[in-house]
Amino acid sequence: MSWPLASLLVVALAVGLGFVWYERSHPPAKVLSLVAALAALATVGRIAFAAFPNVKPTTDIALLAGYTLGPAPGFAVGAVAALVSNFFFGQGPWTPWQMAAWGLTGVAGALLAAAAGRNLGRVPLAAACALAGLVFGAIMDLFTLLQTGTPSVGRYLAISATSVPFNVAHATGNLVFCLVAGPSFVRTLDRCRRRFEVRWVAVGAATAVALACVLAAPARAPASALGDGVAYLRGAQNADGGFGAAAGQPSSQLYTGWAVLGLRGAGSDPQSVRRGGRSPIDYMREHAGAITDLGSIERSALALEAVGLSPTSFAGRDLIGALMARRSGDGSFGGTVNLTVFAVLAAAPVHQPGLDASARWIERQQNSDGGFGFAPGATSDIDDTGGALEALTAAGLRGDAAEQRAVRFLEANQNGDGGFGQQPGESSNVQSAAWAVQGLVAAGVDPASASRGGRDAIGYIESLVERNGSIRYSSGTAQTPVWVTSQALDALARAPLPLGFVPTVAHSGSTSAAQAAAAATARTKARQRAAARRRARRRHTTTEGASAAGVPDAPFTVAPSTRSAARVHGSGGLTWLFVGIGLALVAAFAAWRILRRRRPRLPVPPAPAPFAAPPAGDELRPGPG
């Protein structure tokens, strides 16, 4: 058997085993669709840059897919992109090699995430993509060696020397692509990954019959909603002390942390809620090894603070220290509004210094409509806007212009049934309504003053209480009842996050606390009068009906973030031209970043005086899992 045939069979076998590995991981339909979309993007990106030798975004997309989604999806994205794009460039013995090389790039991205975490900055990510381009070139040099005669070290080095311009062009292109779009690409994929980690509870036939009976029964009295919700959570606790998505489902840190916050917000002591002698805090302590990503650190710290425990010393770990170690130079966490919001909420109760910079960073991400999105530049949504109001209040920035615009955004996007959808115009759901309520309360606004047709968010939540005490996600679905009920309890108790924390606001010495409280009360009454006038105008101009309830989709956009089938010889001058252009772009980007950091910041005006808010509760849904 010849070297070319033997090497082709080995590589083809390796690629085949890779696809078997991916299939045996049983990826859900949402992950399959995302992998298909990323493979298509990588394919189109390679074809779109066909005129530029070896300058392709395919390597970046494969590596960042593995970095965010894991090794199996990363492998699939890279391998499929190579196979499909070669229908345009031409199939041949190089195809399995390219599939293997780009598939390994995806696996390498997952190894990078495991070694360094998923919070690498722009430059380290770009350096990793550039290195991946060089490794890809080395693998394709090996293909050339095995296809052109007897292999030897000397011949491989000679082939590699002739490939230097192409490999440098590939690495430079990867560097530029990642510098321009890498972090936003990772944030988008990370948000999708967090959504996919949430498991919805399947409803069997018997359960469906029970639900039909529940829907036919009269609703519970609103006064019993808090007590019924606490009773449901107590009954849903597992023998290990933790909570799953629903009664009988396996426990996880995600649902357990939220259950702690829901119980505490409703006035119950989570440490006294025990099954088999174990409390939710016992579960969190025994499974502290799972508290690794930024979102889980923030949620766990909030839960511990809610029950009076210190997050700086829990199961031998300093969660606040681990959290602050991930803060960027601009004050943000993870580059997203969502994670920065919860970092502020988690660190405020321990009076962590430097939170003002993070709160000001959140303020700068406010959109023109007054709302906040998941990440900078993202479309405003109810959940993140409510959470941002809680964070700004916790950081002592209550009453400023950003808060007032955010309150107006929430009031303007309330649905006719009194609830809120995750995005403006979407059908109402309980979790978004809960975030809106908590945000309004944090801002000193009575949620009952925000209503449509006489219906407010509290009434909307109470209307979805089940006979077993759980609270439905919406009128159309009852997914993840432990999670939904937990967040709803904090809203029903009018308890914003962080629970039990009363923020202090710095103000001028000429303004007394009594004057500050009076000013805050005046602002609240003014908002209530304005809301009453708006409701009166609406009654005369339009008839509003309840929105059709359903499960809001989680739309995502994938931002754009290589080698040809055969080498292009005789175009070294053109290649070096593009290399020079790429290096110039990198230098220009570096200069822009340096100048931006040196730009003087405008002085921050003093914040208004504090307003005593009701006792406070965790992170945004879908938020950090």
GUNU-250092 format. One record per atom (N, C-alpha, C): x, y, z. Coordinates in steps of 0.2 Angstrom, whole numbers, plus 2048, in hexadecimal, padded with zeros to 3 digits. Atoms other than C-alpha are relative to their C-alpha. Layout:
<rs>
XYZ...
</rs>
This chain:
<rs>
8047FA8008008008008048068007FC7FA8018078117FB7FF8058068017FB7FB80A81F8077FA8057FF8067FC8017FC82A7FF7FA7FD8028068037FF7EF81D8008007FE8088008027F97F48178127FE8078048017FA7FC7F48298197F98037FF8077FE8017E382D8107FB7FC8048058047FC7DB81E8188008018087FF7FE7F97E28228297FC8068028037FA7FF7DC8348287F87FF8008078018017CB82F8217FD7FC8068028047FA7C98228307FF8058068017FB7FB7CD83083C7FA8048008067FC8017C083B8357FA7FD8018068047FF7B382E8357FF7FE8078018017F97B782A8477FE8068048027FA7FD7B583C84B7F98017FF8077FF8017A483D8447FC7FB8048038047FC79F82D84D8008028078007FD7F97A583585D7FB8068018057FB80079A8448597F97FE80180780280078B83A8567FE7FC8068018047F978D82F8667FF8058068017FB7FB78D8408707F98028008087FE80077A84186B7FF8078018017F97FF77A8538687F98027FF8077FE80176985B8697FF8047FA8017FD80776086285A8028078007FE7F980076487485F8088017FF7F98008017778708608017FE7F97FF80280777686784F7FE8067FB8027FB80576D8768478068068017FB7FB80077B88284E8067FD7FD7FA8038047898768487FF8017F98017FF8077818768378018077FE7FF7F98027808898378078028007F97FE80079288B83C8047FD7FB7FC80480679887E82F7FE8047FA8027FC80678E8888228048078007FC7FA7FF7968988288078007FE7F98018027A78918278017FE7F97FF8028077A488A8167FF8067FB8017F980479D89B80F8068048017FA7FC7FF7AC8A48178067FE7FC7FB8028047B889980F7FF8027F88017FF8077B089B7FE8008087FE8007F98017AD8AE8008078037FF7F97FE8017C08B08028047FC7FC7FC8048057C58A57F48058037FC7FB7FC8047CE8B37EB8068028047FA7FE7FC7DA8B57FA8037FA8027FD8077FF7E68A67FB8018008087FF8027F97E589E80C7FD8058058037FB7FC7DC8AD8147F87FE8018078037FF7CC8A481B7FE8008078038007F97C18A682B7FF7F98028028067FE7BE89382B8047FD8067FC8027FA7CC88F8387FD8038068027FC7FB7C689D8437F97FD8038068037FE7B48968438007F98037FF8077FD7B98848468038018077FD7FF7F97C48898557FB8038058047FC7FB7B889585D7F97FC8018058057FF7AA88885A8017FB8067FD8057FB7B487B8648018048077FF7FC7FA7B98898717FA8018048067FE7FC7A788D8757FB7FA80180580680079D87D8718027FA8027FD8077FE7A986F8758037FD7FA7FC8038067B486386B7FC7FD7FB8048038057A78598627FD8047FB8037FC80579D86785B8068047FC7FA7FD8037AE8708578037FC7FA7FE8048067B486184D7FB7FF7FB8058018057A485F8448008067FB8007F98037A487283F8068007FB7FA7FF8047B68718388007FA7FA8008058057B486082F7FB8017FB8067FF8057A38648278028067FB7FF7FA8047A98758218057FE7FB7FB8028057B886D8187FD7FB7FB8038058057AE85F8107FB8047FB8057FD8047A086B80A8038057FB7FD7FB8047AB8798048047FD7FA7FD8038067B586D7F97FC7FE7FB8048008057A686B7EF8018067FB7FE7FA8047AB87C7E98078007FD7F98008027BE87B7E98027F97FD7FE8068047BE8697E38027FA8067FE8057FC7BF8587EC8067FC7FE7FA8048027CE84D7ED8037FD8067FD8037FA7DA8447F98028058057FF7FB7FB7DD8548027FA8018048067FE7FC7CB8558088007FD8077FF8037FA7CD8488168058048057FB7FD7FC7DC85181C7FE8078028037FA7FE7D486281C7FA7FF8058058027FB7C585A8258037FF8077FD8027FA7D18538328038068037FC7FA7FD7DB8638347FB8058038057FC7FE7CC86E8367FC7FD8068048037FB7C38628418058008077FB8007FA7D386184D8008078028007F97FE7D287484D7FB8018058067FF7FB7C18738558017FD8067FE8037F97C78678628058048037FB7FC7FD7D68728657FD8068048037FB7FD7CA8808697FD7FE8068038037FA7C18758768067FF8057FB8017FB7D287187E8028078027FE7FA7FE7D688387E7FB8038068057FE7FB7C68878888017FC8068008047FA7C98798948078028047FA7FE7FD7DB87F8978008078038007F97FE7D88928987FA8038028067FD7FF7C689489A7FD8037FA8037FD8067B989C88F7FF8088008007F97FF7BD8AE8948078037FD7FA7FD8037CD8B18897FE8067FD8017FA8047CF8C28828018007F98008008087CF8C88708077FE7FE7FA8018037E28C786E8027F98017FE8087FF7E58B58767FC7FC7FB8048038057D78AF86B8028007F97FD7FF8067DE8B685C8077FD7FF7FA8048007EF8AF8607FF7F97FF8028078007E789E8627FE7FE7F98028018077DF8A08518068007FB7FA7FF8047EF8A58498047F98007FC8067FF7F88968507FC7FA7FD8048068037EA88A84A8018017F97FF8008087ED8918388077FD7FF7F980380180088C83A7FF7F88008018077FF7FB87B8407FC7FD7FB8038038067EF8788328048007FA7FC8008057FC87D8268057FA8017FC8067FF80887082E7FD7F97FE8048078027FB86282C7FF8007F98018018077F886681A8078007FD7F980180380B8678178027F88017FF8077FF80B85581E7FC7FC7FA8038038067FE8508118048017FA7FC7FF8068088588038067FB8007FB80480081784E8097FE7F87FF80280780180E83D80A7FD7FF7F98038018068068407F98058007FA7FB7FE8058168447F08077FC8007FB8048008228367F48027FD8077FF8037FA82B82D8028028068057FF7FB7FB82A8378128078008037FA7FF7FC83983E81B8008078038007FA7FC83D84C8278038067FB7FD7FB80484885681A7FA8027FB8057FE80583A85580D7FA8048038057FC7FC82D85B81A8028078017FD7F97FE83886A81F8008047F98007FD80783A86E80C7F98037FE8077FE80282786E8097FE8058058027FB7FB8248788198038077FE7FD7FA8028308858137FD8047FA8047FD8058278888037F98028028077FE7FE81788980C8008068058007FA7FB81C8978187FC8067FE8047FA8028148A580E7F87FF80180780280080389C80D7FE7FF8078018027F980489681F8008078048007FA7FD8088A88257FA8047FE8067FD8027FA8AF81B7FA7FD8038068047FC7EE8A28238008038078007FE7F97F48A78347FE8078018017F97FF7F38B98317F88027FF8087FF8017E18B882A7FC7FE8068038027FA7DC8AE8398008058067FE7FB7FA7E48BB8457FB8067FF8057FA8017DA8CA83C7F97FE8018078027FF7CA8C083B7FE8008078028017F97CA8BC84E8018078037FF7F97FD7D08CE8537F98047FE8067FC8027C18D58497FA7FD8038078037FE7B38C984E8007FA8057FF8067FC7BA8BB8597FC8018078047FF7FA7B38C286A7F88007FF8078008017A28C68647FD7F97FD8028078027A18B585B8007FB8067FF8047FA7A68AC86B7FA8028058057FE7FC7998B68757F97FD7FD80680380378B8B18697FF7F98018018077FF78F89F8698007FE8078018027F979189F87C7F98018028077FF7FE7808A687E7FB7FA7FD8048068027798988738017FA8047FE8067FC78388B87D7FC8008078047FF7FA77B89288D7F97FE80080780280176A8908867FF7F97FF80180780176D87E8808017FC8067FF8047F97738798927FA7FF8048068007FD76287C8987FB7FA7FE80480580275786C8987F98018018088007FF74486D8957FE7FA8028038077FD73A86089E7FB7FE7FB8058038047308558937FA7FE8048068017FC71E8538977FD7FA7FD8038068027178428967F88007FF80780180170583C8927FC8028068037FF7FA70083B8A48008078037FF7F97FE70784C8A87FC8047FC8047FC8046FE8538997F98008028068007FD6EE84D8A07FF8048068007FC7FA6F28548B18008087FF8007F98026F68658A97FA8027FD8077FE8036E58658A07FC8018068047FF7FA6DD8638B18028068037FE7FA7FD6E78718B87FE8067FD8027FA8046E387D8AA7F98018018077FF7FF6D18798AD7FE8028078017FF7F96D287C8BF8008088017FF7F97FE6D088E8C78078028027FA7FE7FE6DF8988CA8018018077FF7FF7F96E78998DB7FF8078028017F97FD6E48A88E68078038007F97FD8006F38B58E38038008077FD7FF7F96F68B68F68047F98017FD8077FE6FB8A38F68067FF7FB7FB8018057078A58E78077FE8037F98017FD7178A78F28007F98047FF8067FC7138998FE7FF7FA7FC80180680570D88D8F08077FF7FD7F980180371E8908E78057FD8047FB8037FC72888D8F67FF7F98028028077FF71E87D8F98027FC7FB7FE8048057218778E88087FF7FF7F980180073487A8E98027FB8057FE8057FB7358718F97FF7F97FE80280780272C8628F18047FE7FA7FC8018057378638E28087FE8017F98017FE7488618EC8027F97FF7FE8068017528528E88037FD8067FD8037FB75A8468F48078028027F97FD7FF76B84E8F28008078028017F97FD76485E8F87FF8057FA8007FB8067658668E67F98007FD80680080475886A8D98027FF7F98008018077558658C77FB8057FD8057FB80474B86E8B97F97FF8038078017FE73B8668C08017FA8068008057FB73785A8CE8027F97FD7FE8078027408498CC8058017FB7FA7FF80474D8518C08068008037FA8007FC75F84F8C48028078027FE7FA7FE76785D8CE8058037FC7FB7FD80377286A8C78018078047FE7FA7FC77B87A8CE7FB8057FD8057FB8037708848C27FA8018038077FF7FD75F8808C98018008078007FF7F876587E8DB8028078027FE7F97FE76D88F8DB7F98057FF8077FC80175C8978D47FB7FE8058058027FA75288D8E18028038067FE7FC7FA75C8948EF7FE8078008027F98007598A58E97F88018008088008007468A28E67FE7FF8078028017F974489B8F78028058057FE7FA7FB74E8A99007FC8067FE8037FA8027458B68F67F88008038078017FD7348AF8FC8008008078007FF7F97398B090E8027F98037FF8067FD73E89E9118087FF8007F98017FF74F8989178027FA7FC7FE80680475788C90A8047FB8047FD8057FD7628849167FC7FC8058058047FC75387E9207FC7FB7FB80480480574C87690F8057FA7FF7FC8068017538649107FC7FA7FE8038068027508549088067FA8027FA8057FE75A8459108058038047FB7FC7FC76285191C8058057FC7FC7FB80476A85B90E7FC8067FD8027FA80376786D9098028027F97FD7FE8067698768F98078028007F97FD7FF77987E9008057FA8017FC80680077F86C9048027FE7F97FF80380777D8678F28058057FC7FB7FB8037868778EC8077FF8027FA8017FD7948738F88037FA7FD7FD8078027968618F38028007F87FE7FF8077968668E08038067FE7FD7FA8027A08758E18058007FA7FB8018067AC86E8D47FC8027F98047FE80679E8728C77FF8087FF8017F980179F8858CB8078027FD7FA7FF8047AC8898BE7FF8067FB8017FB8047A58958B17FD8068038017FA7FD7A28A78B47F88018028077FF7FE78F8A68B47FE7FC8078018047FA78F8988C18038038067FD7FD7FB79B8A18CC7FB8068038057FB7FE78F8B08CC7FA7FE8038068027FE7808A78CF8017FD8077FF8047FA78789C8DD8028068067FF7FB7FB78E8AC8E67FA8048028067FD7FE77D8B48E57FC7FC8058048047FC7758A58ED8037FF8077FC8007F97828A48FB7FF8068048017FA7FD7808B68FF7F98018028078007FF76D8B48FF7FF7FD8078018037FA76E8A890E8058028057FB7FE7FB77C8B19178067FD8017F980380078B8A79128058047FC7FB7FC80379B8AE90C8027FD7F97FE80380679F8AB8FA8088007FF7F97FF8017B18AF8FD8047FA8047FE8077FD7B389E9077FB7FB8008058058017A88919008037F97FD7FD8068037AE87F8FE8078017FE7F97FF8017C08858FF8018057FA7FF7FB8067BD8928F17FE8078028027F98007BC8A58F07FD8017FA8037FF8067AF8A78E38008077FE7FF7F98027B08BA8E48078017FD7FA7FF8037C28B98E18017FD7F98008038077C08AD8D27FC8057FB8047FC8057B38B98CB8048067FE7FC7FA8017BD8C98CD8067FF7FB7FA8028047CC8C08C57FE8007F88028018077C28BF8B57FD8077FD8027F98027BE8D28B48048037FB7FC7FC8057C48DB8A48028078027FE7F97FF7CD8EB8A47FB8058008057FB8017BE8F489F7FA8008058058017FB7B48EE8AE7FB7FA7FE8058058027AA8E18A48027F98027FE8077FE7A98CE8A87FD7FC7FA8028048067A98C28997FE8047FA8017FC8067A68D088D7F88017FF8078008017938CF88F7FD8058068047FD7FB7868DA8987FD7FB8058038057FB77E8CB8A08057FE8057FB8037FB78E8C48A88028068057FE7FA7FC7938D68AE7FB8018058057FE7FB7828D98B68007FB8068008047FA7838C98C08068008047FA7FF7FC7958CC8C57FF8068058027FA7FC78F8DD8CC7FC7FE8068048027FB7818D58D58037FB8057FD8057FC78C8C78DC8058038057FA7FD7FC79A8D38E27FE8058048027FA7FC7908E18E97FF7FF8078018017F978B8D98F98067FF8047FA8007FC79D8D68FE8048067FF7FD7F98007A18E88FA8068007FC7FA8018047AD8E38ED8028077FC7FE7F98037B78F38E78007FF7F97FF8008077B78F88D57FA7FF7FC8068028047A58F48D17FD8067FC8027FA8037A29068CC8028007F87FE8008077AC9038BC7FC7FB7FC8048058037A28F38B87F98037FF8077FD8017918FC8BB8008067FA7FF7FB80579790B8B08017FC7F97FF80480779C8FE8A27F97FE7FE80780280278A8F78A37FC8067FE8037FA8027839098A28028017F87FE7FE80778D90C8927FD7FB7FB8038058047858FC88A7F98017FF8087FF80177390388B7FF8027F98027FE80776B90487A7FC8068008047FA8017629138737F97FF8028078007FE75190C8778007FF8088008017F875690B88A8017FA8037FF8067FD7588F988B8077FD8007F98038007678ED88D7FF7F97FC80080680376B8DE8838057FB8037FB8057FD7758CE8878078028007F97FE8017858D58808008077FD8007FA80378B8E687A7FD8007F98038008077818EB86A7FA7FB7FF8068058027748DD86C7F98038018067FD7FF7628E086B7FD8008078028007F975A8E687B7FB7FB8028058057FE7508D98857FE8018078037FF7F97468D98958047FD8057FC8037FA7508CD89F8078048027FA7FC7FE7618D689D7FF8078028017F97FE7598E789F7FE8008088018017F97518E18B08067FF8047FA8027FD7618DA8B58058068017FB7FA80076B8EA8B07FD8058068037FC7FB75F8F48BB8027FE8077FE8027FA7638E98CA8078018017F87FF7FF7768EA8C78018078017FE7F97FF7768FD8C57FE8028078027FF7F976C8FE8D68057FD8057FC8037FB7778F28DF8078048007FA7FD8007868FC8D98008088028017FA7FD77E90C8E07FF8057FB8027FB8067799148CF7F98017FF8077FF8017679168D37FE8077FE8037F980175D9248CC8038047FA7FC7FC8067699298BD7FC7FF7FA8047FF80776392C8AB8007F97FD80080780376891A8A67FA7FC8038058037FD75C9138B37F98027FD8067FD80274E91E8AE7FE7FE7F980180280775091989B7FE7F98008028078007509078A07F97FE8038078017FE7409088AA7FB8027FB8047FE80673891189B7FF7FA7FB7FF80580573E9038907FB7FA8028058057FE7358F689B7F98018008077FE80072590089D7FD8007F980380080772490288A7FF7F97FD8018068047268F08867FC7FA8048048057FD71A8E88927FA7FE7FC80580280470D8DD88A7F98018038077FF7FE6FA8DE88B7FE7FB8058028057FB6F98CF8978038028077FC7FE7FA7048D98A38077FD8017F98038007138CE8A08058037FB7FB7FE8057238D08968037FA7FC7FC80580472B8C68888078018017F87FF7FF73E8C38888028067FB7FE7FB80473F8CE8797FA8057FF8067FC8017338DD8757FC7FD7FB8058038057248D786C7FF7F98008018077FF7268C58717FA7FF8058058037FB7198BB87B8038008077FD8007F971A8BD88E8027F98027FE8067FC7238B18998018028077FF7FE7F97258B08AC8078028017FA7FE7FF7378B18AC8028077FE7FF7F98027388C18A27FC8058048047FC7FC72A8C88AC8038018077FC8007FA7348C48BC8068058007FB7FC8017438CD8B67FE8077FF8027F98017398DC8B17FE8038078027FE7F97318DD8C38068018047FB7FF7FB7418DB8CC8048067FE7FD7FA8027498E98C17FC8068028047FA7FE73B8F58C48008018088007FF7F973B8F18D78078038027F97FD7FF74E8F48D78018077FF8007F980174B9058CF7FC8048048047FC7FC73F90A8DC7F98017FD80780080372F9078D17FC7FB8028058057FE7208FE8D77FE7FD7F980280480671D8F08CA7F88017FE80780080170A8F28CC7FE8077FC8017FA80470C9048C48017FF7F97FE8028077128FC8B47FB7FB7FE8068058017028F48AD7FD8027F98037FF8076F98F289C7F97FD8018078027FF6E68F189D7FE7FE8068018027FA6E68F08AF8047FA8027FC8067FE6F28E18AF8078018017F97FF7FE7038E18B78047F98007FB8068007128D58B77FF7FB8068028047FB70E8CF8C87FA7FB7FF8068048026FD8CA8C38017FB7FB7FF8058057038C28B48037F98037FC8057FD70F8B78BE7FB7FB8048058047FB7018B28CB7FB7FC7FC8058048046F68AD8BD8027F97FD7FE80680370189F8B88037FB8057FE8047FB7038978C97FC7F97FF8038068016FF8848C77FD7FD8078038037FA6F58798D48057FD8057FB8037FC7058718DA8058068037FC7FA7FD70D8838DE8058027FB7FB7FE8057198838CF7FC8067FC8027FA8047188928C38027FE7F97FF80280771688F8B08058057FD7FB7FB8047238978A47FB8057FC8057FB80371489E89A7F97FC8008068048017028998968007FA7FC80080680470888D8898057FB8027FB8057FF7168848918028008087FE8017F971C87E8A38077FE8007FA80380072E87B89F8048028067FB7FE7FA73C87B8AD7FC8038068047FD7FB72F87E8BB8048028067FC7FE7FA73D87F8C98038067FF7FD7FA80274688C8C07FB8067FF8057FB8017378968BB7FD8028078037FE7FA72F8958CC8058048057FB7FD7FC73F89A8D58018077FE7FF7F98027418AA8CB7F98048018077FD7FF72E8AE8CC7FF8028078017FF7F972F8AD8DF8038078027FC7FA7FE73C8BB8E07FC8067FD8047FA8027308C68D57FA8018048067FF7FC7218C28DF8018038077FE7FD7F972A8C78EF8038077FF7FD7FA8017308D68E68078018037F98007FE7428D28EA8058007FB7FB80080574F8D78DE8077FE8037F98027FE7618D18DE8048068017FF8057FB76C8D08E87FB8008068058017FB7608C98F58038038077FE7FE7F97618D29068058068007FB7FB80076D8DF9007FD8077FF8037F98017698F29028068047FE7FA7FC8027758FC8F78008078037FF7F97FE77C90D8FC8038047FA7FF7FC80677E91B8F08048068037FD7FA7FE78B9298F27FD8067FD8037FA80278493A8F18038068037FD7FA7FD78994C8F57FE8018078017FF7F978A9519077FA8048018067FB7FF77C95E9057FA7FD7FF80780480176F9519018007FB8068018047FB7699489107FC7F97FE8048068017629369117F98017FF8077FE80075193D9147FE8037F98017FD8067529489058007FB7FA7FF8058057589398FA7FA7FC80080680580074A92E8FF7FA8047FE8067FC80373D93C8FC8018017F87FF7FF80774593F8EB7FE7F97FC80180780374492C8E77F87FF8008078017FF73292C8ED7FC8047FB8037FB80572D93B8E28017FD7F97FF8038077359328D37FB7FA7FF80480680172B9228D67F98037FF8067FE80171B92C8D87FF8037F98007FD80671F9368C87FF7FA7FA8018068047219258BF7F97FD80080680380071191F8C57FA8047FD8057FC80370792E8C08018007F87FF80180770F92D8AF7FD7FA7FD80380680370A91B8AD7F98008008088008006F891F8B27FE8047FA8027FC8056F892D8A58007FC7F98008048066FE9208987FB7FB7FF8068058016F191389C7FA8047FE8067FD8026E492089B7FF8027F88007FF8076E992588A7FF7FA7FB8008068046EB9138847F87FE8008078027FF6D991088A7FB8037FA8047FC8056D391D87E8027FF7F97FD8018076DE91986F8007F97FD7FE8078036E090686E7FD7FB8058028057FC6D98F68748067FB8007FB8058006E68EA87A7FE7F98038028077FE6E48D787C8077FD8037FA8047FE6EF8CB8848047FD7FB7FB8038056FE8C487B7FF7F98008008088006FE8B28758067FE8037FA8027FC70A8AA8818037FA7FC7FC80580371789E87B8078008037F98017FE72989987D8048057FB7FC7FC8047348A78768067FC7FD7FA8038037418A186A8068048027FA7FD7FE7538A586E8048017F97FC7FF8067598AD85D8078018017F97FE80076B8AE85A8038027FA7FD7FE8077768B684D8077FE8017F98038007878AF8498048057FC7FC7FC8037948BC8458067FD7FC7FA8038037A28B98388068008047FB8007FB7B18B58428068037FD8017FB8057D688C8198058007FB7FB8018057DE88880E7FC7FD7FA8038038067D98847FC8027F97FF7FF8078017D88727F68077FF7FD7FA8018037E88747EC8048078017FC7FA7FF7F78807EF8008057FA8007FB8057F78907E58088027FF7F97FF8018098917DE8018067FC7FF7FB8048108A07D67FD8078028047FA7FE8068AD7E08038038067FD7FE7F98138B07EE7FF8088018007F98008138C37EA7F98028038067FE7FE8008C47EC7FF7FE8078018027F98008BA7FC8048058057FD7FC7FB80D8C58047FD8078008047FA8008038D47FF7FA8008058068017FB7F48CD8098038008077FD8007FA8008C98178018078037FF7F97FD8058DB8187FA8048018077FD7FE7F38E18177FE7FE8078028027FA7EF8D68258048038067FC7FD7FB7FE8DC8307FE8078018027F97FF7F98EE82D7F98018038068007FD7E78EA8328017FF8087FE8027F97EE8E28428038068047FD7FB7FD7F98F18467FB8068018057FB7FF7EA8FD8437FC7FF8058058017FB7DF8F484E8048018077FC8007FA7ED8F385C8008088028007F97FF7EF90685A7F98038038077FE7FD7DC90985C7FF7FE8078028027FA7DB8FF86B8048048057FC7FC7FC7EA9088737FD8078018037F98007E291986F7FA8008048068007FC7D29148768017FF8077FF8017F97D990E8868038078037FD7FA7FD7E291F8887FB8068008057FB8007D29298857FE8028078027FE7F97CE9338957F97FF8008078027FE7BE92E89D7FD8078038047FA7FD7B193C8A17FE7FF8078028017F97AE93F8B37F97FD8018078037FF79F9358BA7FD8048058047FC7FB7929408C27FE7FC8068028037FA78D93C8D47F97FD7FF80780480177E92F8D57FB8038058057FE7FB76E9348DD8007FC8068008037F976A9308EF7FC7F980080380780076491E8F47F88008018078017FE7529188F58007F98038008067FC74F90A9017FB7FB7FC80380580474A8FB8F67FE7FA8048018067FC7418EC8FC8067FB8007FB80580074C8DD9008017FD7FA7FE8038077558D68F28007F97FF7FD80680275A8C28E48047FF7FA7F98028037678B78D08008037F97FE7FD80676B8B98BF7FB7FF7FB8057FF8057628BC8AF7FF7F97FD8028068047598AE8A68018037F97FD8067FF7608A789B8068008047FB7FE7FC76F8AF8A28057FA8017FB8057FF77E8A58A97FD7FA8038038077FE77A8938AC8057FD805
</rs>
